[in-house]
Amino acid sequence: MKIANAVALVTGANRGIGRTFVEELLKRGVDKIYVAARDTASLADLLKLGDSRLVPLPLDVTDADQVAAAASVAGDVTLLINNAGYAAFDGAISAPNMDDARAEMEVNYFGPLALTRAFAPVLAKTGGAVVNMLSMLSLISLPMAATYSASKAAGLSLTRSIRAELGEQGTQVVGVLAVQADTAMGAKMPEPRLSPVEVVTDALDAIEAGTNDEVVAGAQSRGIHQAFTADPQKVQGMMLTKLPKRA
């Protein structure tokens, strides 16, 4: 699909990769962007751009009522970007409890599922596209972010199933695989880090190219992906040495 004249909805639009998606979409000539965040006050800095194409939308992706309300309000969406994410960066066993693991699944798996289910009828009218912001940890387990890795692996499996189901209505579904980016979340991961612009540019280029698959975003991501493809056990073995810090 073409980005120009599209109507987008970006979850987690207030910062990081979400904000970069918004900025790049504006540059590519979208008609409108619903900028979604749990607290719309956090969008104040973004809205200072003064662009009338930005429409703030209160949206907690784990709240069924807010998801339904968003689909009702934003019935003209042609591009759904499931970007909102949560990471606790803890081990599966070393974490004090399972609260963060449940939160990661709620945001990173059930959130995109709920949004895509809600907007599937809307996208059926336009063909449209869905972008799910995943991670290279969808493919590789990292013990120091164990339950986050699991939630992103679930997200990748979900993305592939959604792609198959929505193919009949002509909806394009792209999963974005990327290593750590230079964001508040990515700052907890080791350097070097990707520029958010590099991730978003590759993702939007894939949408415009008609890609209906996963896209490995950024040169650093592609390097790791190539190494993983060549020798999955070697790369996974290296990652398994990255254990969570003991209290």
C-alpha positions in Angstrom: 0.0 0.0 0.0 1.0 3.6 -0.4 1.7 5.7 2.7 0.7 8.9 1.0 -2.9 9.7 1.9 -3.2 6.8 4.3 -4.9 7.1 7.7 -2.8 5.5 10.3 -3.2 4.5 14.0 0.1 4.1 16.0 0.0 2.6 19.5 2.6 3.8 22.0 3.0 6.9 19.9 4.3 9.1 22.7 7.9 8.1 22.6 10.6 5.9 21.1 9.9 4.0 18.0 6.2 4.9 18.1 7.0 8.6 18.0 9.5 8.0 15.1 6.7 6.2 13.2 4.5 9.2 13.6 7.3 11.6 12.4 8.1 9.5 9.4 4.5 9.0 8.4 4.0 12.7 8.4 6.9 13.1 6.1 5.5 10.6 3.7 2.2 12.4 3.4 -0.4 10.6 5.4 -3.8 12.2 5.7 -4.2 11.5 9.4 -2.6 9.7 12.3 -4.4 8.6 15.4 -1.6 9.0 18.0 -2.5 6.6 20.7 -1.2 6.4 24.3 -2.5 5.3 27.6 -2.2 8.8 28.9 -2.8 11.4 26.2 -1.0 14.0 28.4 2.2 12.2 27.4 1.5 13.2 23.8 1.8 16.9 24.6 5.4 17.2 23.2 4.4 15.5 20.0 1.3 17.6 19.6 3.4 20.8 19.9 4.3 20.1 16.3 1.0 21.7 15.5 0.2 19.4 12.7 -3.6 19.1 12.3 -3.2 15.6 11.0 -2.4 14.3 14.5 -5.5 13.1 16.4 -4.8 12.1 20.1 -6.5 8.9 21.1 -6.5 7.5 24.7 -5.8 3.8 24.4 -4.5 1.1 26.8 -4.1 -1.9 24.5 -4.9 -4.2 27.5 -8.3 -2.6 28.1 -11.0 -4.2 26.0 -13.4 -1.3 26.3 -10.8 1.2 25.1 -9.9 -1.0 22.2 -13.5 -1.2 21.1 -13.9 2.5 21.5 -10.8 3.1 19.4 -12.2 1.0 16.6 -15.4 2.9 16.7 -13.8 6.3 16.7 -11.1 5.5 14.1 -13.3 3.8 11.6 -11.3 5.2 8.7 -7.9 3.6 9.5 -6.0 2.0 6.6 -2.7 1.4 8.4 -2.6 -0.1 11.9 0.8 0.0 13.6 0.9 -2.2 16.8 3.9 -0.6 18.4 3.1 -0.4 22.1 5.4 -2.7 24.1 6.5 -3.6 27.6 9.7 -5.2 28.8 10.7 -6.0 32.4 14.2 -7.3 31.5 14.3 -10.1 34.1 14.7 -13.8 34.2 12.0 -16.4 34.1 13.1 -17.8 37.5 15.0 -14.9 39.0 12.0 -12.5 38.8 10.4 -12.0 42.2 7.0 -13.1 40.8 5.2 -13.5 37.5 3.5 -10.1 37.4 5.8 -8.7 34.8 5.6 -11.9 32.7 1.8 -11.5 32.6 2.1 -7.8 31.8 4.5 -8.5 28.9 2.0 -11.0 27.4 -0.9 -8.7 27.9 0.8 -5.8 26.1 3.1 -7.6 23.5 0.8 -10.5 22.5 -2.8 -9.9 23.6 -2.6 -6.2 22.8 -1.9 -6.6 19.0 -4.3 -9.5 18.9 -7.1 -7.4 20.3 -6.4 -4.4 18.1 -6.1 -6.4 15.0 -9.4 -8.2 15.7 -11.1 -4.9 16.4 -9.8 -3.3 13.2 -10.0 -6.3 10.8 -13.5 -5.2 9.6 -12.3 -1.7 9.1 -9.3 -2.9 7.1 -11.4 -5.2 5.1 -13.0 -2.2 3.4 -9.7 -0.8 2.3 -7.3 -3.7 2.0 -5.1 -1.8 4.3 -2.1 -3.1 6.3 -1.1 -4.1 9.8 2.4 -3.6 11.2 3.4 -5.6 14.3 6.6 -4.3 16.0 8.4 -7.4 17.0 12.0 -8.1 18.0 15.0 -10.3 17.1 14.1 -11.8 20.5 11.1 -13.3 18.7 13.6 -15.8 17.2 16.3 -15.9 19.9 15.8 -16.4 23.7 17.7 -14.1 26.0 17.6 -15.2 29.6 18.2 -11.6 30.9 14.9 -10.8 29.2 13.3 -14.2 29.4 9.6 -13.5 29.5 9.9 -10.6 27.1 11.5 -13.0 24.6 8.7 -15.4 25.1 6.1 -12.7 24.6 7.8 -11.6 21.4 8.0 -15.2 20.1 4.3 -15.5 20.7 3.9 -12.2 18.8 5.7 -13.6 15.8 3.6 -16.7 15.7 0.5 -14.6 16.1 1.6 -12.3 13.2 2.0 -15.2 10.9 -1.4 -16.6 11.7 -3.0 -13.2 11.3 -1.3 -12.8 7.9 -2.9 -16.1 6.8 -6.3 -15.2 8.0 -6.5 -11.7 6.7 -5.0 -12.6 3.4 -8.5 -13.4 2.1 -9.6 -9.8 2.6 -6.4 -8.4 1.1 -4.9 -7.0 4.3 -1.1 -6.8 4.2 0.6 -7.9 7.5 4.2 -7.0 8.2 6.2 -8.2 11.3 9.2 -6.0 12.1 12.3 -7.8 13.5 14.9 -5.5 15.0 17.6 -5.6 17.6 17.9 -3.1 20.4 17.2 0.5 19.4 18.3 3.8 20.9 15.2 4.3 23.0 14.4 4.4 26.7 13.5 0.7 26.5 16.6 -0.2 24.4 18.9 1.6 26.8 18.7 -1.4 29.1 20.3 -3.5 26.4 24.0 -3.4 25.4 25.4 -1.1 22.7 25.6 -0.7 19.8 22.0 0.3 19.3 20.0 0.9 16.1 18.6 4.4 15.3 14.8 4.3 15.6 14.7 6.1 12.2 16.5 3.1 10.6 13.9 0.7 12.0 10.9 2.8 11.0 12.3 3.6 7.5 12.8 -0.1 6.7 9.4 -1.0 8.1 7.5 1.7 6.0 9.6 0.9 2.9 8.4 -2.7 3.3 4.8 -1.6 3.5 5.1 0.5 0.4 6.9 -2.3 -1.5 4.0 -4.6 -0.8 5.9 -6.9 1.5 3.6 -9.4 3.2 6.1 -11.1 5.5 8.6 -10.3 8.2 11.1 -7.6 7.5 14.5 -7.4 9.3 14.9 -3.8 10.0 18.3 -2.1 10.2 21.8 -3.1 9.2 22.7 -4.4 12.7 19.6 -6.5 12.8 20.3 -8.0 9.4 23.9 -8.9 10.4 22.6 -10.8 13.5 19.8 -12.4 11.4 22.2 -13.6 8.8 24.4 -15.1 11.6 21.4 -16.8 13.2 20.2 -18.2 9.8 23.7 -19.6 9.1 24.1 -21.2 12.5 21.1 -20.9 14.9 22.6 -23.0 17.6 25.8 -20.9 17.8 23.9 -17.6 18.1 21.4 -19.0 20.6 24.3 -20.5 22.6 26.0 -17.1 22.8 22.7 -15.5 24.0 22.1 -18.1 26.6 25.3 -16.8 28.4 23.5 -13.5 29.1 22.0 -14.3 32.4 20.0 -12.0 34.7 21.9 -10.4 37.5 21.4 -12.1 40.8 20.2 -9.9 43.7 
